[in-house]
Amino acid sequence: MIRTLLGVQAKILKHTMETNKTGTNVSHVIIGFVVILFLLFALNIVTSLPAAYDAGLVELLFSYVFMMMLGLILLMGVPQVFKHLYASRDLTFLFTLPIKVSHIFWVKYIQSFLNIPAALFVVTFLPGLAYGLHAGVHGYFYPALLIVTLAMPALGVAAAYFINMGLVHIIPAKRANELMTVMSAVSGVLVYGMFQLPNLLAEPGSDMALPTGLLPEMPAWLPMSWGASALTSAMAGEVSFLLPTAGLAAAAAGLSFAASALVEKGFRSGWIQLNEGKNKKKKAGEKGRRFKVGSPVAEIGWKEWRYMKRDIREWLIFMPFVFLFIFMGFGYTAGGSSVAAFRELDPVLSWTAVQAAALFIYAFFNGSLSASFVAREAGSTWMLHVLPLTGVQIACGKLWMSWLIPFLPVSVLQMTAGILLGWPVSFFLLGLVLSALISPALSALGIWTGAIGGKYNPSNPQNRLQFAPSLLMLALSYVYVVLTLIPVLLVVVPAESAGLFEQVAGGGIIGGSASAAASLLQLKLTNSALVMALSVLVFLFLTIGTCVAFLYLAGRRIEQGIQVSMPDSKE
């Protein structure tokens, strides 16, 4: 039966490729071409390495290669496995047939393995084979390489299945729409934790295994170390390679069969819980409750906020932001550093660094968030024409909420950093004013970009912009931030620093920029009031003017009619 189901899956894949749009098939060909180029590049590198090798160094490199393999499988495989287990359209039909659930599970398992894990097996096995032939290693190496590079992705896929079948019973059924977001978050946390293991488990003061001192030794009990030890022993012709090889293969097979033993509880009942276990009981509303409608601009913003509250997937755009700060802080404290080292810095320097980080966050998130406010109008663009509102009013309604959502948490982080770093009160206020003036234009830019290149895919609600407009928005965001920082730095940087810029002045972009900065600081040294007044005027012109200009362009586009791309489910 498993063979029959695999044959049906192959026919479905063939039919899907035949009925796909040309652009979709072309993108698949391009991805395959890129993988082939990467493989050729890797083969060229390994064959150019010296034939003589240091066993300890090779073992360390093997262990980190396997760690990257498992990390990629968990990062991309956990959400993909969730889709195969609980979101496939064929499950509704398959569960009505007289087919064992375990057979359906193994078909889904093989389908998951023949995706990203199989590609990682190819790009790992072939370079390893080429290196073995180039270095003239013992014949034991080749069967060990095949077993290890097959067992490692099998272990990752089995772990992904265990994670999915466990979490599906923890998350309430009424939150089924948010499960994909949860799976993505869990995979990100697991991958980060995996990459931190060597640092966390390294003994204090122990020597690093590489001359660069960048990579600590991998703990011997991890499966990545088993695979690396098996390969290095096999390269030297030692029979001891059999033990870690057999252990790794047994672990992969055991975890896979253990996952298959839980299919009745984790697979079938989990699918039923997600598809039939939602609470349909209606909550009794409060009688006599009255609603007061505010101004149209305010109500449009509140409408966007209510939409975001209903679906946690809308907040997935902030996941990199959360991971960035949590993991950077964790890694910093785990490395033995403290805030006291930063408190010793000049407050002007620490304030400038924090403001630059805040502006980077605004440039990365504000535009994407506000563009999503436009793109989610995919099914109701006709309504924008019948509302008794101008396009600018609609754009302003989306602007204030898309600006406020990131402004509040970033401002809290700025104030927290200021308290830890001992800033004066004036620095707090100046930082908030700068953020409040610079960030609205980024949101206006995102609204305009969403109006000219919005995209909405119900199965992937985080993808709200077409490729070219998203690149345009990102480029314009950073250009705008850099331009607005110039007058700010002219006010903040002391005029006495002109000599430092003169030392770097010269040809090229960096030298020319340093020369211009030195000239402006020299002018500030002779006429400080004039330079600071002009800097403030230029700053206000850039921030307010850019915001007004993009709001006007977005309003005009909304009045003319926006068309949001809605790809079909196959794409």
C-alpha positions as CSV (number, residue, x, y, z in Angstrom):
1,M,0.0,0.0,0.0
2,I,2.9,2.4,0.7
3,R,4.2,1.8,-2.8
4,T,0.8,2.5,-4.3
5,L,0.4,5.7,-2.3
6,L,3.9,6.8,-3.4
7,G,3.0,6.1,-7.0
8,V,-0.1,8.3,-6.6
9,Q,2.0,11.1,-5.1
10,A,4.3,10.9,-8.0
11,K,1.4,11.2,-10.5
12,I,0.1,14.2,-8.5
13,L,3.5,15.9,-8.7
14,K,3.7,15.3,-12.4
15,H,0.2,16.7,-13.0
16,T,1.0,19.7,-10.8
17,M,4.2,20.5,-12.8
18,E,2.2,20.2,-16.1
19,T,-0.6,22.5,-14.9
20,N,1.7,25.1,-13.2
21,K,2.1,28.5,-14.6
22,T,5.2,29.0,-16.7
23,G,6.7,31.4,-14.2
24,T,6.4,28.8,-11.4
25,N,8.2,26.1,-13.3
26,V,10.9,28.6,-14.4
27,S,11.5,29.5,-10.7
28,H,11.9,25.8,-9.9
29,V,14.4,25.5,-12.7
30,I,16.3,28.5,-11.5
31,I,16.4,27.1,-7.9
32,G,17.8,23.8,-9.3
33,F,20.4,25.7,-11.3
34,V,21.5,27.6,-8.2
35,V,21.8,24.3,-6.3
36,I,23.9,22.8,-9.1
37,L,26.2,25.9,-9.1
38,F,26.6,25.7,-5.3
39,L,27.4,22.0,-5.6
40,L,30.0,22.7,-8.3
41,F,31.5,25.4,-6.1
42,A,31.7,23.1,-3.1
43,L,33.3,20.4,-5.2
44,N,35.9,22.9,-6.5
45,I,36.7,23.9,-2.9
46,V,37.1,20.4,-1.5
47,T,39.3,19.2,-4.4
48,S,41.6,22.2,-4.0
49,L,42.3,21.4,-0.3
50,P,45.6,19.7,0.5
51,A,45.6,15.9,0.5
52,A,47.2,15.8,4.0
53,Y,44.8,16.7,6.8
54,D,44.7,17.2,10.5
55,A,42.3,14.6,12.0
56,G,41.2,16.9,14.8
57,L,40.4,19.8,12.5
58,V,38.6,17.6,10.0
59,E,36.5,16.1,12.8
60,L,35.5,19.5,14.1
61,L,34.6,20.7,10.6
62,F,32.5,17.6,10.0
63,S,30.6,18.1,13.3
64,Y,29.8,21.7,12.4
65,V,28.7,20.7,8.9
66,F,26.3,18.2,10.4
67,M,25.1,20.8,12.9
68,M,24.3,23.1,10.0
69,M,22.5,20.3,8.3
70,L,20.3,19.5,11.3
71,G,19.7,23.2,11.9
72,L,18.4,23.8,8.3
73,I,16.2,20.7,8.5
74,L,14.6,21.9,11.7
75,L,14.3,25.5,10.6
76,M,12.6,24.8,7.3
77,G,11.4,21.3,8.0
78,V,9.2,21.8,11.1
79,P,6.7,24.1,9.3
80,Q,6.8,21.9,6.2
81,V,6.1,18.7,8.3
82,F,3.2,20.5,9.9
83,K,1.8,21.2,6.4
84,H,2.3,17.5,5.4
85,L,0.7,16.1,8.5
86,Y,-2.2,18.4,9.2
87,A,-2.8,20.8,6.2
88,S,-2.7,18.5,3.2
89,R,-5.9,18.5,1.3
90,D,-5.7,14.7,0.5
91,L,-5.9,13.7,4.2
92,T,-9.7,14.2,4.3
93,F,-10.0,11.6,1.6
94,L,-7.3,9.3,2.8
95,F,-8.8,8.9,6.3
96,T,-12.0,7.7,4.7
97,L,-10.3,4.8,2.9
98,P,-9.5,1.4,4.4
99,I,-5.8,2.3,4.7
100,K,-3.7,2.0,7.8
101,V,-2.8,5.3,9.4
102,S,0.8,4.1,9.7
103,H,1.0,3.7,5.9
104,I,-0.3,7.2,5.4
105,F,2.3,8.4,8.0
106,W,5.2,6.7,6.2
107,V,4.2,8.2,2.9
108,K,4.2,11.6,4.5
109,Y,7.5,10.9,6.1
110,I,9.1,9.9,2.8
111,Q,7.5,12.9,1.1
112,S,9.1,15.2,3.8
113,F,12.5,13.4,3.5
114,L,12.6,13.8,-0.3
115,N,12.4,17.6,0.0
116,I,15.0,19.7,1.8
117,P,16.6,16.8,3.7
118,A,17.3,14.9,0.4
119,A,18.8,18.1,-1.1
120,L,21.1,18.5,1.9
121,F,22.1,14.9,1.6
122,V,23.2,15.4,-2.0
123,V,25.1,18.6,-1.2
124,T,26.9,16.9,1.7
125,F,27.5,13.4,0.3
126,L,29.0,14.5,-3.1
127,P,31.6,17.0,-1.7
128,G,32.5,14.4,1.0
129,L,32.9,11.7,-1.7
130,A,35.1,14.1,-3.8
131,Y,37.2,15.0,-0.8
132,G,37.7,11.3,0.1
133,L,38.9,10.5,-3.5
134,H,41.1,13.6,-3.5
135,A,42.8,12.8,-0.1
136,G,43.1,9.1,-0.8
137,V,41.4,8.0,2.4
138,H,40.7,4.4,3.5
139,G,37.9,2.5,1.8
140,Y,36.0,2.4,5.1
141,F,35.2,6.1,4.6
142,Y,32.8,5.7,1.7
143,P,30.2,3.4,3.3
144,A,30.5,5.4,6.5
145,L,29.9,8.6,4.6
146,L,26.8,7.2,2.9
147,I,25.3,5.9,6.2
148,V,26.1,9.1,8.2
149,T,24.8,11.5,5.6
150,L,21.6,9.5,5.3
151,A,21.1,9.1,9.0
152,M,21.6,12.7,9.9
153,P,18.7,14.1,7.8
154,A,16.6,11.1,8.9
155,L,17.2,12.1,12.5
156,G,16.2,15.7,11.8
157,V,13.0,14.7,10.0
158,A,12.0,12.4,12.8
159,A,12.6,15.1,15.4
160,A,10.5,17.5,13.3
161,Y,7.6,14.9,13.3
162,F,7.9,14.5,17.1
163,I,7.8,18.3,17.6
164,N,4.7,18.7,15.4
165,M,2.8,15.7,16.9
166,G,3.5,17.0,20.4
167,L,2.6,20.7,19.9
168,V,-0.6,19.9,18.0
169,H,-2.0,18.7,21.3
170,I,-0.7,21.6,23.4
171,I,-2.1,24.4,21.2
172,P,-5.9,24.8,21.5
173,A,-7.9,23.9,18.5
174,K,-9.4,27.3,18.3
175,R,-5.9,28.6,17.6
176,A,-5.4,26.3,14.6
177,N,-4.7,29.2,12.2
178,E,-1.8,30.2,14.4
179,L,-0.1,26.8,14.6
180,M,2.1,27.5,11.5
181,T,3.4,30.6,13.3
182,V,4.1,28.6,16.4
183,M,5.9,25.9,14.4
184,S,8.1,28.5,12.8
185,A,8.9,30.1,16.1
186,V,9.7,26.8,17.8
187,S,12.0,25.8,14.9
188,G,13.8,29.1,15.2
189,V,14.3,28.7,18.9
190,L,15.6,25.1,18.5
191,V,18.1,26.1,15.8
192,Y,19.4,28.9,17.9
193,G,19.7,26.7,20.9
194,M,21.5,24.1,18.8
195,F,24.1,26.6,17.6
196,Q,24.6,27.8,21.2
197,L,25.3,24.3,22.6
198,P,29.0,24.3,21.9
199,N,29.4,27.7,23.7
200,L,27.2,26.8,26.6
201,L,28.8,23.4,27.2
202,A,32.4,24.5,26.7
203,E,34.5,24.4,29.8
204,P,35.7,27.8,31.0
205,G,39.3,28.5,29.9
206,S,39.4,25.5,27.6
207,D,41.3,25.9,24.4
208,M,39.5,26.3,21.2
209,A,40.0,23.7,18.6
210,L,40.7,26.0,15.7
211,P,43.7,28.4,15.5
212,T,41.3,31.2,14.9
213,G,39.6,30.5,18.3
214,L,36.2,30.9,16.8
215,L,34.8,27.4,17.0
216,P,34.7,25.5,20.3
217,E,34.8,21.8,20.4
218,M,31.5,19.9,20.0
219,P,30.3,17.9,23.0
220,A,31.0,14.2,22.4
221,W,27.5,13.0,23.3
222,L,25.8,15.0,20.5
223,P,24.9,13.1,17.3
224,M,26.9,15.5,15.2
225,S,30.0,14.4,17.1
226,W,29.1,10.8,16.5
227,G,28.9,11.3,12.8
228,A,32.2,13.3,12.7
229,S,34.0,10.7,14.8
230,A,32.8,7.9,12.6
231,L,34.0,9.6,9.4
232,T,37.5,10.6,10.8
233,S,38.0,7.1,12.2
234,A,37.0,5.6,8.8
235,M,39.3,7.9,7.0
236,A,42.2,6.5,9.0
237,G,41.1,2.9,8.4
238,E,40.2,2.3,12.1
239,V,37.5,-0.3,12.7
240,S,36.2,1.8,15.6
241,F,34.2,3.8,13.1
242,L,31.5,1.0,13.3
243,L,30.3,1.9,16.8
244,P,29.4,5.6,16.2
245,T,28.1,4.8,12.7
246,A,25.8,2.1,14.0
247,G,24.8,4.3,17.0
248,L,23.8,7.1,14.7
249,A,21.9,4.8,12.3
250,A,20.1,3.2,15.2
251,A,19.2,6.5,16.7
252,A,17.7,7.7,13.4
253,A,15.8,4.5,12.7
254,G,14.6,4.3,16.3
255,L,13.4,7.8,16.4
256,S,11.6,7.4,13.1
257,F,9.9,4.2,14.2
258,A,9.0,5.7,17.5
259,A,7.3,8.5,15.7
260,S,5.4,6.0,13.6
261,A,4.2,4.3,16.7
262,L,2.5,7.5,17.9
263,V,0.6,8.1,14.7
264,E,-2.8,7.1,16.1
265,K,-2.5,9.6,19.0
266,G,-0.3,12.2,17.4
267,F,-1.3,12.1,13.7
268,R,-4.9,11.0,13.3
269,S,-6.3,12.5,16.6
270,G,-4.3,15.7,16.0
271,W,-5.7,16.1,12.6
272,I,-9.2,15.5,13.9
273,Q,-8.6,18.0,16.7
274,L,-7.5,20.7,14.3
275,N,-10.3,20.2,11.7
276,E,-13.3,19.2,13.9
277,G,-12.5,20.3,17.4
278,K,-13.0,24.0,17.1
279,N,-15.4,25.5,19.6
280,K,-18.4,26.7,17.8
281,K,-20.2,28.0,20.9
282,K,-21.2,31.7,20.5
283,K,-20.5,34.0,23.3
284,A,-23.4,35.9,24.7
285,G,-23.1,39.5,23.9
286,E,-23.8,42.3,26.3
287,K,-27.3,43.6,25.9
288,G,-27.7,47.3,25.5
289,R,-24.0,47.9,24.7
290,R,-23.6,51.0,22.5
291,F,-20.8,51.7,20.1
292,K,-19.6,55.1,19.3
293,V,-17.9,55.7,15.9
294,G,-15.0,58.1,15.9
295,S,-13.4,60.0,13.1
296,P,-13.0,58.0,9.9
297,V,-9.2,58.2,10.0
298,A,-9.1,56.9,13.6
299,E,-11.6,54.1,12.8
300,I,-9.5,52.8,9.8
301,G,-6.5,52.5,12.1
302,W,-8.6,50.7,14.8
303,K,-9.9,48.3,12.1
304,E,-6.3,47.3,11.2
305,W,-5.5,46.8,14.9
306,R,-8.6,44.5,15.4
307,Y,-7.6,42.5,12.3
308,M,-4.1,41.9,13.7
309,K,-5.5,40.9,17.1
310,R,-7.7,38.2,15.5
311,D,-4.8,36.4,13.8
312,I,-1.4,35.9,15.5
313,R,0.2,35.1,12.2
314,E,0.0,38.8,11.4
315,W,2.6,39.3,14.2
316,L,5.1,37.0,12.5
317,I,6.7,40.0,10.9
318,F,8.1,40.9,14.3
319,M,9.6,37.5,15.0
320,P,13.1,38.4,13.7
321,F,12.9,41.6,15.8
322,V,12.2,39.6,19.0
323,F,14.8,36.9,18.2
324,L,17.4,39.6,17.5
325,F,17.1,41.3,20.9
326,I,16.5,38.2,23.0
327,F,19.2,36.1,21.5
328,M,21.7,39.0,21.2
329,G,21.2,39.8,24.9
330,F,21.4,36.1,25.9
331,G,24.6,35.6,23.8
332,Y,26.1,38.7,25.3
333,T,25.5,37.7,28.9
334,A,26.5,34.1,28.2
335,G,29.8,35.4,26.9
336,G,30.6,36.9,30.3
337,S,30.0,40.5,29.4
338,S,28.1,43.0,31.5
339,V,26.2,46.3,31.1
340,A,29.0,48.0,33.2
341,A,31.3,47.9,30.2
342,F,28.8,50.0,28.2
343,R,28.1,52.4,31.1
344,E,31.7,53.4,30.9
345,L,31.3,54.7,27.4
346,D,30.6,58.4,26.6
347,P,26.7,58.9,26.9
348,V,26.8,60.6,23.5
349,L,28.4,57.6,21.9
350,S,26.0,55.1,23.5
351,W,23.0,57.3,22.7
352,T,24.1,57.5,19.0
353,A,24.6,53.7,18.8
354,V,21.1,53.0,20.3
355,Q,19.4,55.5,18.0
356,A,21.1,54.0,15.0
357,A,19.9,50.5,16.1
358,A,16.4,51.9,16.6
359,L,16.4,53.5,13.1
360,F,17.5,50.2,11.6
361,I,14.5,48.5,13.2
362,Y,12.2,51.1,11.9
363,A,13.6,50.9,8.4
364,F,13.2,47.1,8.4
365,F,9.8,46.8,10.0
366,N,7.7,50.0,9.5
367,G,7.4,49.7,5.7
368,S,6.6,46.0,5.8
369,L,3.9,46.4,8.4
370,S,2.2,49.4,6.7
371,A,2.4,47.6,3.3
372,S,0.6,44.6,4.8
373,F,-2.2,47.0,5.9
374,V,-2.8,47.8,2.2
375,A,-2.2,44.3,0.8
376,R,-4.8,42.7,3.1
377,E,-7.5,44.7,1.3
378,A,-7.1,42.1,-1.5
379,G,-10.7,41.0,-1.4
380,S,-12.2,44.4,-0.6
381,T,-10.4,46.8,-2.9
382,W,-13.8,47.7,-4.5
383,M,-14.9,49.0,-1.1
384,L,-12.2,51.7,-1.1
385,H,-13.9,53.4,-4.1
386,V,-17.4,53.6,-2.5
387,L,-16.3,54.9,0.9
388,P,-17.0,58.7,1.4
389,L,-13.3,59.2,2.0
390,T,-10.4,60.5,0.0
391,G,-7.4,58.4,-0.7
392,V,-5.3,60.5,1.6
393,Q,-7.7,60.0,4.4
394,I,-7.6,56.2,3.9
395,A,-3.7,56.3,3.8
396,C,-3.6,58.4,7.0
397,G,-5.9,56.0,8.8
398,K,-3.5,53.1,7.9
399,L,-0.5,55.3,8.7
400,W,-1.1,56.2,12.3
401,M,-1.6,52.6,13.4
402,S,1.2,51.1,11.4
403,W,3.5,53.8,12.9
404,L,2.2,53.4,16.5
405,I,2.6,49.6,16.7
406,P,6.4,49.5,16.3
407,F,6.9,52.9,17.9
408,L,5.7,51.9,21.4
409,P,7.9,48.8,21.9
410,V,11.0,50.4,20.4
411,S,10.5,53.4,22.6
412,V,10.3,51.2,25.6
413,L,13.5,49.5,24.6
414,Q,15.2,52.9,24.1
415,M,14.1,54.0,27.5
416,T,15.3,50.8,29.1
417,A,18.7,51.1,27.4
418,G,18.9,54.7,28.6
419,I,18.2,53.7,32.2
420,L,20.9,51.0,32.0
421,L,23.4,53.3,30.3
422,G,22.8,56.3,32.6
423,W,21.6,58.8,30.1
424,P,20.4,62.3,31.2
425,V,16.7,63.1,30.8
426,S,17.3,65.3,27.8
427,F,18.7,62.3,25.9
428,F,15.5,60.3,26.6
429,L,13.4,63.1,25.2
430,L,15.6,63.8,22.2
431,G,15.6,60.1,21.2
432,L,11.8,59.9,21.4
433,V,11.4,63.0,19.3
434,L,13.8,61.7,16.7
435,S,12.0,58.4,16.4
436,A,8.6,60.1,16.3
437,L,9.7,62.3,13.4
438,I,11.7,59.9,11.4
439,S,9.5,56.7,11.5
440,P,6.2,58.1,10.1
441,A,7.8,58.6,6.6
442,L,8.9,55.0,6.6
443,S,5.3,53.9,7.2
444,A,4.1,56.2,4.5
445,L,6.6,54.7,2.1
446,G,5.3,51.2,3.0
447,I,1.7,52.3,2.3
448,W,2.7,53.6,-1.1
449,T,4.7,50.4,-1.9
450,G,1.7,48.3,-0.8
451,A,-0.5,50.3,-3.1
452,I,1.7,49.7,-6.2
453,G,2.8,46.2,-5.5
454,G,0.7,44.5,-2.8
455,K,0.4,40.7,-2.6
456,Y,-1.9,38.5,-0.6
457,N,-1.7,34.8,-0.2
458,P,-4.3,33.3,2.2
459,S,-2.0,30.4,3.0
460,N,1.0,32.7,3.7
461,P,-0.4,35.9,5.1
462,Q,3.1,37.3,6.0
463,N,4.1,37.6,2.3
464,R,2.4,41.0,1.5
465,L,4.7,42.5,-1.2
466,Q,5.8,41.4,-4.6
467,F,9.5,40.9,-5.0
468,A,10.5,44.0,-7.0
469,P,8.4,46.5,-4.9
470,S,9.8,44.9,-1.7
471,L,13.4,45.5,-2.8
472,L,12.5,49.1,-3.8
473,M,10.9,49.8,-0.4
474,L,13.9,48.4,1.5
475,A,16.4,50.4,-0.6
476,L,14.4,53.7,-0.2
477,S,14.0,53.1,3.5
478,Y,17.7,52.9,4.1
479,V,18.5,55.8,1.8
480,Y,16.0,57.9,3.7
481,V,17.4,56.9,7.1
482,V,21.0,57.7,6.0
483,L,19.9,61.1,4.7
484,T,18.1,62.0,7.8
485,L,21.0,60.9,10.0
486,I,23.3,63.4,8.3
487,P,21.8,66.6,9.9
488,V,21.3,64.7,13.2
489,L,25.0,63.8,13.3
490,L,25.9,67.4,12.5
491,V,24.1,68.5,15.6
492,V,25.4,65.7,17.9
493,V,29.0,65.3,16.8
494,P,31.4,67.8,18.3
495,A,33.0,70.3,15.9
496,E,36.4,69.3,17.4
497,S,36.1,66.0,15.6
498,A,36.8,67.5,12.2
499,G,40.4,66.4,12.5
500,L,39.4,62.7,12.7
501,F,37.4,63.0,9.4
502,E,40.3,64.9,7.7
503,Q,42.6,61.9,8.4
504,V,40.2,59.6,6.4
505,A,39.4,62.2,3.7
506,G,40.4,61.2,0.2
507,G,39.0,59.6,-3.0
508,G,36.2,57.2,-3.3
509,I,32.8,57.2,-1.5
510,I,34.2,56.8,2.0
511,G,37.0,59.4,1.5
512,G,34.6,61.8,-0.2
513,S,32.1,61.5,2.6
514,A,34.7,62.0,5.3
515,S,36.0,65.1,3.4
516,A,32.4,66.6,3.3
517,A,31.9,65.8,7.0
518,A,35.2,67.5,7.9
519,S,34.2,70.6,5.9
520,L,30.8,70.8,7.6
521,L,32.3,70.4,11.0
522,Q,34.8,73.1,10.3
523,L,31.9,75.4,9.4
524,K,30.2,74.4,12.6
525,L,33.4,75.3,14.5
526,T,33.3,78.8,13.1
527,N,29.5,79.4,13.0
528,S,27.8,76.9,15.2
529,A,24.4,78.5,15.4
530,L,24.0,78.7,11.6
531,V,25.0,75.0,11.0
532,M,22.7,73.8,13.8
533,A,19.8,75.8,12.6
534,L,20.2,74.6,9.0
535,S,20.6,71.1,10.2
536,V,17.3,71.2,12.1
537,L,15.5,72.8,9.0
538,V,16.9,70.2,6.7
539,F,15.9,67.4,9.1
540,L,12.4,68.7,9.3
541,F,12.1,69.1,5.6
542,L,13.3,65.5,5.0
543,T,11.1,63.9,7.6
544,I,7.9,65.8,7.2
545,G,8.3,66.4,3.4
546,T,9.0,62.7,2.7
547,C,6.0,61.6,4.8
548,V,3.6,64.1,3.1
549,A,4.9,63.2,-0.4
550,F,4.4,59.4,0.0
551,L,1.0,59.9,1.7
552,Y,-0.1,62.0,-1.3
553,L,1.2,59.4,-3.8
554,A,-0.4,56.6,-1.9
555,G,-3.7,58.5,-1.7
556,R,-3.6,59.2,-5.4
557,R,-2.9,55.5,-6.1
558,I,-5.8,54.4,-3.9
559,E,-8.2,56.7,-5.7
560,Q,-7.1,55.5,-9.0
561,G,-7.6,51.9,-7.9
562,I,-5.1,49.4,-6.4
563,Q,-4.7,45.8,-7.6
564,V,-3.4,43.3,-5.0
565,S,-1.9,40.2,-6.5
566,M,-3.5,37.0,-5.2
567,P,-1.5,33.9,-6.3
568,D,-3.3,30.6,-6.4
569,S,-2.6,28.0,-3.8
570,K,-0.1,26.1,-6.0
571,E,2.2,29.0,-5.9
